Amino acid sequence: MRVATWRGGTEITIDEVPTPKAGPSELVMKVLSSGICGTDIHKTQGLFPATPPDILGHEFVGPVVEVGDGVDESLIGKMIACTLNAACGECQGCLTWSAMHCERNKRYSGGFAEYVLVDHRQAHIVPDGLDHGTASMAEPLACVLSTLNMIDVEEGCDALVVGGGLLGLLTVGVLKLRGVGRIILSEPNTQRLGMGTQFGADILNDPTKDDLAELVNDFTGGYGVKIGAEAVGVPQLVANVSKMIRPRGNLVLVGVSPQGSSLPVDLYDLHYKEITMSGAFGAGDAFGEALETLPKLNLEGIVSGRFPLEKTAEALQVSAAGGGVKYMIAPHEQV
């Protein structure tokens, strides 16, 4: 089979490797859609810890083609989406924190490949009527849900989301589903900003044209928003959002800042205003919830492009350029 191997920096090679065989408790799936995540981009930029060579991609969906000993054979042919890692459900990490903190199980190879070997505990059956392209967005949605599951959402409260990429748009959508009243979306990319309304944003802000702090101040009568979510992963934006949150509000880290980032925030301000800051490690325990939530969101136009496996390097470059919203690798398509 063919795989796209990350060799370091922006170098990607297309290689022929043996098709995986399912061992005990494992299964093999045919990858139909594999989303490009911001962390995939950050790995090629040296902003996220990773060691090449590696096969990137962790948002993959496709049918099961083989199962190993101990795995229900009725899964063959079923469309599945997979979590990032298998979770034992028994270790301190799983029991105390979330499946993403599992201390026992290994990470398998990524989804920029024609076929992927996974542990059966990673597999979630895709609900009927959910196409594979949409289902591949379960992992990023689970990251948003896991983050927002850590805070109490007041019915009818005001919220600010900075960043209109996929994570930002999904954050808007989930906040609206959970009863948030008015939501401001701030994003300089015109295409992304314009999609905010279909997810439930009430006010759209281009920060290069209109001062966001003034808008929030006028919008909330000077109090600030209850929930301020940074969905880009830029420390200075986190600092900016923190200044626009009301007393006893929530500063929510949806975007992943580069490893080693310092928090350029006035800690006295956080203390005085009694602001709670929180973030989540990936999908947490929310993957199943994400698959159930996807049909409730208007995802029309979110997928900006699909690339064949041979064009993985180009797809990563296009995605890194910041145009569009979501790009995918389609290993079995000639796009």
C-alpha beads as a LAMMPS data file, in Angstrom:
LAMMPS data file: protein, C-alpha beads

335 atoms
334 bonds

1 atom types
1 bond types

-500.0 500.0 xlo xhi
-500.0 500.0 ylo yhi
-500.0 500.0 zlo zhi

Masses

1 110.0

Atoms # bond

1 1 1 0.000 0.000 0.000
2 1 1 1.001 3.660 -0.306
3 1 1 1.663 6.019 2.595
4 1 1 2.683 9.668 2.822
5 1 1 5.728 9.793 5.094
6 1 1 6.755 12.980 6.844
7 1 1 10.554 13.188 6.706
8 1 1 11.033 16.414 8.659
9 1 1 10.345 20.037 7.826
10 1 1 7.984 20.189 4.864
11 1 1 9.385 17.069 3.161
12 1 1 6.800 14.385 2.373
13 1 1 7.564 11.211 0.421
14 1 1 5.097 8.723 -1.030
15 1 1 6.261 5.223 -0.122
16 1 1 5.206 1.649 -0.751
17 1 1 4.953 -0.367 2.472
18 1 1 3.332 -3.698 3.370
19 1 1 -0.393 -3.530 3.967
20 1 1 -0.951 -4.010 7.709
21 1 1 -2.350 -7.253 9.106
22 1 1 -4.684 -7.265 12.062
23 1 1 -3.290 -8.869 15.194
24 1 1 -5.240 -9.771 18.345
25 1 1 -7.671 -6.995 19.334
26 1 1 -6.804 -5.044 16.180
27 1 1 -8.533 -4.194 12.928
28 1 1 -7.557 -2.780 9.539
29 1 1 -9.575 -0.023 7.944
30 1 1 -9.511 1.433 4.441
31 1 1 -9.011 5.197 4.742
32 1 1 -11.542 7.178 2.707
33 1 1 -11.086 10.579 4.351
34 1 1 -8.292 11.859 6.568
35 1 1 -8.510 15.450 7.724
36 1 1 -5.496 17.751 7.990
37 1 1 -5.256 19.074 11.543
38 1 1 -3.476 22.192 12.706
39 1 1 -1.119 19.998 14.718
40 1 1 -0.087 18.216 11.492
41 1 1 0.906 21.610 10.115
42 1 1 2.635 22.602 13.342
43 1 1 4.728 19.428 13.280
44 1 1 6.117 20.384 9.869
45 1 1 6.881 23.856 11.247
46 1 1 8.621 22.634 14.390
47 1 1 5.887 24.080 16.603
48 1 1 4.510 20.781 17.928
49 1 1 6.613 17.956 19.414
50 1 1 7.129 15.147 16.883
51 1 1 9.948 13.013 15.551
52 1 1 10.243 12.063 11.852
53 1 1 9.890 9.828 10.003
54 1 1 6.211 9.553 10.750
55 1 1 2.849 9.175 9.042
56 1 1 0.689 12.129 9.998
57 1 1 -3.088 12.391 10.165
58 1 1 -5.397 11.427 13.036
59 1 1 -8.854 12.354 11.718
60 1 1 -9.565 9.333 9.568
61 1 1 -12.696 7.423 8.569
62 1 1 -13.385 4.363 6.438
63 1 1 -14.731 0.819 6.343
64 1 1 -13.251 -2.089 8.294
65 1 1 -11.642 -4.610 5.945
66 1 1 -10.068 -7.068 8.384
67 1 1 -10.326 -7.944 12.069
68 1 1 -7.947 -9.856 14.335
69 1 1 -8.576 -12.415 17.032
70 1 1 -10.983 -11.237 19.679
71 1 1 -12.667 -8.643 17.463
72 1 1 -16.291 -9.037 16.351
73 1 1 -16.298 -10.091 12.686
74 1 1 -19.560 -8.227 12.130
75 1 1 -17.464 -5.030 12.089
76 1 1 -16.150 -5.938 8.636
77 1 1 -17.678 -3.512 6.149
78 1 1 -18.852 -1.110 8.843
79 1 1 -17.859 2.541 8.492
80 1 1 -15.821 3.642 11.493
81 1 1 -14.127 6.766 12.804
82 1 1 -11.190 6.439 15.143
83 1 1 -9.918 8.184 18.227
84 1 1 -6.269 9.195 18.369
85 1 1 -5.237 6.356 20.666
86 1 1 -6.656 3.248 22.266
87 1 1 -7.586 3.619 25.929
88 1 1 -7.399 0.742 28.376
89 1 1 -10.090 2.196 30.653
90 1 1 -8.292 0.853 33.693
91 1 1 -5.157 2.945 34.331
92 1 1 -4.983 6.035 36.524
93 1 1 -5.010 8.305 33.462
94 1 1 -8.183 6.773 32.006
95 1 1 -10.044 6.549 35.313
96 1 1 -9.055 9.931 36.714
97 1 1 -8.658 12.223 33.720
98 1 1 -9.643 11.008 30.245
99 1 1 -8.925 8.440 27.547
100 1 1 -6.346 10.798 26.048
101 1 1 -4.252 10.353 29.200
102 1 1 -4.067 6.553 28.919
103 1 1 -0.710 5.424 30.310
104 1 1 -0.586 1.947 28.781
105 1 1 -1.469 1.870 25.125
106 1 1 0.715 2.725 22.178
107 1 1 -0.082 5.185 19.417
108 1 1 -0.602 3.611 16.018
109 1 1 0.450 4.997 12.638
110 1 1 -1.401 7.964 11.144
111 1 1 -4.142 8.234 8.546
112 1 1 -2.288 9.657 5.535
113 1 1 -2.217 6.137 4.125
114 1 1 -4.393 3.808 2.094
115 1 1 -4.958 1.476 5.042
116 1 1 -4.528 1.911 8.792
117 1 1 -4.072 -0.565 11.627
118 1 1 -5.875 0.397 14.840
119 1 1 -6.839 -1.120 18.157
120 1 1 -10.519 -2.073 18.188
121 1 1 -11.031 0.209 21.210
122 1 1 -10.280 3.210 18.977
123 1 1 -13.129 2.396 16.615
124 1 1 -16.512 4.130 16.737
125 1 1 -19.216 3.111 14.273
126 1 1 -20.330 6.061 12.151
127 1 1 -24.089 6.702 12.480
128 1 1 -26.251 5.965 9.446
129 1 1 -26.608 8.922 7.130
130 1 1 -23.302 10.520 8.101
131 1 1 -20.914 10.575 5.124
132 1 1 -17.239 9.757 5.664
133 1 1 -16.054 13.290 4.920
134 1 1 -18.282 14.732 7.612
135 1 1 -17.534 11.900 10.036
136 1 1 -13.810 12.626 9.773
137 1 1 -14.503 15.892 11.588
138 1 1 -15.578 13.996 14.704
139 1 1 -12.077 14.249 16.181
140 1 1 -11.762 18.056 16.019
141 1 1 -15.352 18.396 17.226
142 1 1 -14.536 16.073 20.131
143 1 1 -11.642 18.382 21.043
144 1 1 -14.068 21.310 21.200
145 1 1 -16.625 19.336 23.191
146 1 1 -13.997 18.062 25.614
147 1 1 -12.860 21.642 26.220
148 1 1 -16.353 23.051 26.702
149 1 1 -17.383 20.108 28.887
150 1 1 -14.982 21.504 31.491
151 1 1 -16.993 24.702 32.040
152 1 1 -20.534 25.602 33.062
153 1 1 -22.395 27.376 30.266
154 1 1 -24.961 29.850 31.548
155 1 1 -28.196 29.937 29.566
156 1 1 -28.335 33.138 27.533
157 1 1 -24.831 34.380 28.403
158 1 1 -22.568 36.286 26.013
159 1 1 -19.520 34.668 24.397
160 1 1 -16.550 35.636 22.255
161 1 1 -14.725 33.254 19.922
162 1 1 -11.446 34.433 18.426
163 1 1 -10.464 32.443 15.345
164 1 1 -12.775 31.276 12.569
165 1 1 -10.990 28.134 11.446
166 1 1 -12.678 24.782 11.914
167 1 1 -12.158 24.726 15.689
168 1 1 -13.480 28.264 16.062
169 1 1 -16.560 27.618 13.931
170 1 1 -17.271 24.377 15.796
171 1 1 -16.880 26.253 19.085
172 1 1 -19.489 28.770 17.951
173 1 1 -21.815 25.943 16.933
174 1 1 -21.491 24.015 20.183
175 1 1 -21.902 27.127 22.330
176 1 1 -25.103 27.961 20.466
177 1 1 -26.384 24.401 20.923
178 1 1 -25.714 24.730 24.653
179 1 1 -27.859 27.813 25.053
180 1 1 -25.411 30.700 24.792
181 1 1 -27.264 33.875 23.909
182 1 1 -25.158 36.220 21.800
183 1 1 -21.859 35.176 20.233
184 1 1 -19.164 37.354 18.678
185 1 1 -16.848 35.693 16.169
186 1 1 -13.594 37.518 15.382
187 1 1 -11.614 36.421 12.318
188 1 1 -9.659 38.365 9.660
189 1 1 -10.239 35.833 6.858
190 1 1 -13.356 36.991 5.000
191 1 1 -14.432 33.509 3.880
192 1 1 -14.129 31.999 7.341
193 1 1 -15.765 34.970 9.025
194 1 1 -18.709 34.809 6.653
195 1 1 -19.372 31.202 7.643
196 1 1 -19.815 32.219 11.264
197 1 1 -23.509 32.962 10.853
198 1 1 -24.341 29.412 9.729
199 1 1 -22.918 28.148 13.019
200 1 1 -24.815 30.683 15.113
201 1 1 -22.569 33.739 15.456
202 1 1 -24.597 36.898 16.039
203 1 1 -21.885 39.485 15.406
204 1 1 -18.950 39.125 13.012
205 1 1 -15.745 41.076 13.603
206 1 1 -12.791 41.591 11.307
207 1 1 -10.116 42.717 13.797
208 1 1 -8.085 44.339 11.020
209 1 1 -10.938 46.761 10.342
210 1 1 -12.825 47.183 13.617
211 1 1 -11.463 47.267 17.169
212 1 1 -12.598 44.083 18.917
213 1 1 -12.172 45.399 22.456
214 1 1 -14.416 48.378 21.713
215 1 1 -16.996 46.079 20.144
216 1 1 -17.067 43.773 23.171
217 1 1 -17.264 46.738 25.532
218 1 1 -20.253 48.227 23.670
219 1 1 -21.854 44.819 23.170
220 1 1 -21.789 43.927 26.874
221 1 1 -22.308 47.334 28.444
222 1 1 -18.730 47.376 29.646
223 1 1 -18.907 44.121 31.627
224 1 1 -17.248 41.725 29.189
225 1 1 -18.320 38.289 27.961
226 1 1 -18.954 35.291 30.197
227 1 1 -17.011 32.966 27.879
228 1 1 -13.957 33.989 25.883
229 1 1 -12.548 31.250 23.643
230 1 1 -9.237 31.484 21.783
231 1 1 -9.320 29.033 18.879
232 1 1 -6.092 29.874 17.054
233 1 1 -3.229 28.905 19.347
234 1 1 -1.453 32.279 19.561
235 1 1 -0.453 33.340 23.100
236 1 1 -0.948 37.062 22.450
237 1 1 -4.505 36.382 21.299
238 1 1 -5.098 34.489 24.541
239 1 1 -3.917 37.576 26.418
240 1 1 -6.217 39.811 24.363
241 1 1 -9.242 37.605 25.008
242 1 1 -8.520 37.524 28.752
243 1 1 -9.030 41.291 28.937
244 1 1 -12.543 41.027 27.472
245 1 1 -13.976 38.549 29.986
246 1 1 -16.341 39.617 32.739
247 1 1 -15.691 38.856 36.427
248 1 1 -16.053 35.130 37.171
249 1 1 -15.983 34.407 33.471
250 1 1 -14.176 31.649 31.577
251 1 1 -11.035 31.920 29.451
252 1 1 -11.161 28.842 27.230
253 1 1 -8.130 27.558 25.321
254 1 1 -9.443 25.787 22.221
255 1 1 -6.428 26.471 20.008
256 1 1 -3.133 24.753 20.832
257 1 1 -0.250 27.172 21.382
258 1 1 3.289 26.038 20.473
259 1 1 5.138 24.044 23.086
260 1 1 7.138 26.337 25.355
261 1 1 4.760 29.279 24.943
262 1 1 4.558 31.701 27.844
263 1 1 1.262 33.229 28.919
264 1 1 1.491 37.015 28.402
265 1 1 -1.396 37.711 30.761
266 1 1 -1.630 40.027 33.756
267 1 1 -2.097 37.472 36.534
268 1 1 -3.347 40.187 38.878
269 1 1 -6.177 40.838 36.411
270 1 1 -7.115 37.143 36.291
271 1 1 -7.008 36.992 40.081
272 1 1 -8.962 40.189 40.669
273 1 1 -11.663 39.307 38.142
274 1 1 -11.778 35.677 39.369
275 1 1 -11.417 34.314 35.855
276 1 1 -11.142 30.572 35.327
277 1 1 -8.786 29.454 32.548
278 1 1 -9.061 25.945 31.108
279 1 1 -8.096 23.783 28.166
280 1 1 -8.434 20.116 27.297
281 1 1 -6.054 17.451 26.037
282 1 1 -7.465 16.549 22.655
283 1 1 -10.706 14.633 22.308
284 1 1 -10.803 13.515 25.921
285 1 1 -13.810 11.221 26.384
286 1 1 -16.025 13.120 23.924
287 1 1 -15.565 11.189 20.662
288 1 1 -18.910 9.382 20.803
289 1 1 -20.628 12.639 21.728
290 1 1 -19.000 14.265 18.707
291 1 1 -20.430 11.719 16.269
292 1 1 -23.886 12.346 17.746
293 1 1 -23.430 16.128 17.558
294 1 1 -22.162 16.421 13.958
295 1 1 -25.643 16.087 12.366
296 1 1 -26.858 19.013 14.503
297 1 1 -24.377 21.434 12.907
298 1 1 -24.563 23.098 9.502
299 1 1 -21.276 21.972 7.922
300 1 1 -22.089 23.066 4.377
301 1 1 -18.993 24.386 2.626
302 1 1 -16.613 23.540 5.481
303 1 1 -14.502 21.142 3.389
304 1 1 -12.451 23.421 1.153
305 1 1 -10.613 20.715 -0.756
306 1 1 -9.750 17.035 -1.023
307 1 1 -6.318 15.904 -2.216
308 1 1 -5.105 12.490 -3.396
309 1 1 -2.356 10.887 -1.337
310 1 1 0.279 11.867 -3.912
311 1 1 -0.450 15.536 -3.231
312 1 1 -0.145 15.393 0.553
313 1 1 2.763 17.862 0.587
314 1 1 0.765 20.329 -1.509
315 1 1 -2.294 19.828 0.702
316 1 1 -0.286 20.645 3.824
317 1 1 1.086 23.791 2.192
318 1 1 -2.375 24.946 1.096
319 1 1 -3.778 24.285 4.551
320 1 1 -0.869 26.096 6.215
321 1 1 -1.500 29.159 4.043
322 1 1 -4.702 29.795 5.969
323 1 1 -7.156 29.880 3.080
324 1 1 -10.367 27.866 3.235
325 1 1 -11.433 25.986 6.349
326 1 1 -10.799 22.243 6.184
327 1 1 -8.680 20.176 3.807
328 1 1 -8.598 16.415 3.552
329 1 1 -6.460 13.644 2.163
330 1 1 -8.421 11.105 0.123
331 1 1 -6.000 8.158 -0.311
332 1 1 -8.182 6.203 -2.754
333 1 1 -9.379 9.087 -4.913
334 1 1 -7.876 10.696 -7.981
335 1 1 -8.991 14.220 -7.181

Bonds

1 1 1 2
2 1 2 3
3 1 3 4
4 1 4 5
5 1 5 6
6 1 6 7
7 1 7 8
8 1 8 9
9 1 9 10
10 1 10 11
11 1 11 12
12 1 12 13
13 1 13 14
14 1 14 15
15 1 15 16
16 1 16 17
17 1 17 18
18 1 18 19
19 1 19 20
20 1 20 21
21 1 21 22
22 1 22 23
23 1 23 24
24 1 24 25
25 1 25 26
26 1 26 27
27 1 27 28
28 1 28 29
29 1 29 30
30 1 30 31
31 1 31 32
32 1 32 33
33 1 33 34
34 1 34 35
35 1 35 36
36 1 36 37
37 1 37 38
38 1 38 39
39 1 39 40
40 1 40 41
41 1 41 42
42 1 42 43
43 1 43 44
44 1 44 45
45 1 45 46
46 1 46 47
47 1 47 48
48 1 48 49
49 1 49 50
50 1 50 51
51 1 51 52
52 1 52 53
53 1 53 54
54 1 54 55
55 1 55 56
56 1 56 57
57 1 57 58
58 1 58 59
59 1 59 60
60 1 60 61
61 1 61 62
62 1 62 63
63 1 63 64
64 1 64 65
65 1 65 66
66 1 66 67
67 1 67 68
68 1 68 69
69 1 69 70
70 1 70 71
71 1 71 72
72 1 72 73
73 1 73 74
74 1 74 75
75 1 75 76
76 1 76 77
77 1 77 78
78 1 78 79
79 1 79 80
80 1 80 81
81 1 81 82
82 1 82 83
83 1 83 84
84 1 84 85
85 1 85 86
86 1 86 87
87 1 87 88
88 1 88 89
89 1 89 90
90 1 90 91
91 1 91 92
92 1 92 93
93 1 93 94
94 1 94 95
95 1 95 96
96 1 96 97
97 1 97 98
98 1 98 99
99 1 99 100
100 1 100 101
101 1 101 102
102 1 102 103
103 1 103 104
104 1 104 105
105 1 105 106
106 1 106 107
107 1 107 108
108 1 108 109
109 1 109 110
110 1 110 111
111 1 111 112
112 1 112 113
113 1 113 114
114 1 114 115
115 1 115 116
116 1 116 117
117 1 117 118
118 1 118 119
119 1 119 120
120 1 120 121
121 1 121 122
122 1 122 123
123 1 123 124
124 1 124 125
125 1 125 126
126 1 126 127
127 1 127 128
128 1 128 129
129 1 129 130
130 1 130 131
131 1 131 132
132 1 132 133
133 1 133 134
134 1 134 135
135 1 135 136
136 1 136 137
137 1 137 138
138 1 138 139
139 1 139 140
140 1 140 141
141 1 141 142
142 1 142 143
143 1 143 144
144 1 144 145
145 1 145 146
146 1 146 147
147 1 147 148
148 1 148 149
149 1 149 150
150 1 150 151
151 1 151 152
152 1 152 153
153 1 153 154
154 1 154 155
155 1 155 156
156 1 156 157
157 1 157 158
158 1 158 159
159 1 159 160
160 1 160 161
161 1 161 162
162 1 162 163
163 1 163 164
164 1 164 165
165 1 165 166
166 1 166 167
167 1 167 168
168 1 168 169
169 1 169 170
170 1 170 171
171 1 171 172
172 1 172 173
173 1 173 174
174 1 174 175
175 1 175 176
176 1 176 177
177 1 177 178
178 1 178 179
179 1 179 180
180 1 180 181
181 1 181 182
182 1 182 183
183 1 183 184
184 1 184 185
185 1 185 186
186 1 186 187
187 1 187 188
188 1 188 189
189 1 189 190
190 1 190 191
191 1 191 192
192 1 192 193
193 1 193 194
194 1 194 195
195 1 195 196
196 1 196 197
197 1 197 198
198 1 198 199
199 1 199 200
200 1 200 201
201 1 201 202
202 1 202 203
203 1 203 204
204 1 204 205
205 1 205 206
206 1 206 207
207 1 207 208
208 1 208 209
209 1 209 210
210 1 210 211
211 1 211 212
212 1 212 213
213 1 213 214
214 1 214 215
215 1 215 216
216 1 216 217
217 1 217 218
218 1 218 219
219 1 219 220
220 1 220 221
221 1 221 222
222 1 222 223
223 1 223 224
224 1 224 225
225 1 225 226
226 1 226 227
227 1 227 228
228 1 228 229
229 1 229 230
230 1 230 231
231 1 231 232
232 1 232 233
233 1 233 234
234 1 234 235
235 1 235 236
236 1 236 237
237 1 237 238
238 1 238 239
239 1 239 240
240 1 240 241
241 1 241 242
242 1 242 243
243 1 243 244
244 1 244 245
245 1 245 246
246 1 246 247
247 1 247 248
248 1 248 249
249 1 249 250
250 1 250 251
251 1 251 252
252 1 252 253
253 1 253 254
254 1 254 255
255 1 255 256
256 1 256 257
257 1 257 258
258 1 258 259
259 1 259 260
260 1 260 261
261 1 261 262
262 1 262 263
263 1 263 264
264 1 264 265
265 1 265 266
266 1 266 267
267 1 267 268
268 1 268 269
269 1 269 270
270 1 270 271
271 1 271 272
272 1 272 273
273 1 273 274
274 1 274 275
275 1 275 276
276 1 276 277
277 1 277 278
278 1 278 279
279 1 279 280
280 1 280 281
281 1 281 282
282 1 282 283
283 1 283 284
284 1 284 285
285 1 285 286
286 1 286 287
287 1 287 288
288 1 288 289
289 1 289 290
290 1 290 291
291 1 291 292
292 1 292 293
293 1 293 294
294 1 294 295
295 1 295 296
296 1 296 297
297 1 297 298
298 1 298 299
299 1 299 300
300 1 300 301
301 1 301 302
302 1 302 303
303 1 303 304
304 1 304 305
305 1 305 306
306 1 306 307
307 1 307 308
308 1 308 309
309 1 309 310
310 1 310 311
311 1 311 312
312 1 312 313
313 1 313 314
314 1 314 315
315 1 315 316
316 1 316 317
317 1 317 318
318 1 318 319
319 1 319 320
320 1 320 321
321 1 321 322
322 1 322 323
323 1 323 324
324 1 324 325
325 1 325 326
326 1 326 327
327 1 327 328
328 1 328 329
329 1 329 330
330 1 330 331
331 1 331 332
332 1 332 333
333 1 333 334
334 1 334 335
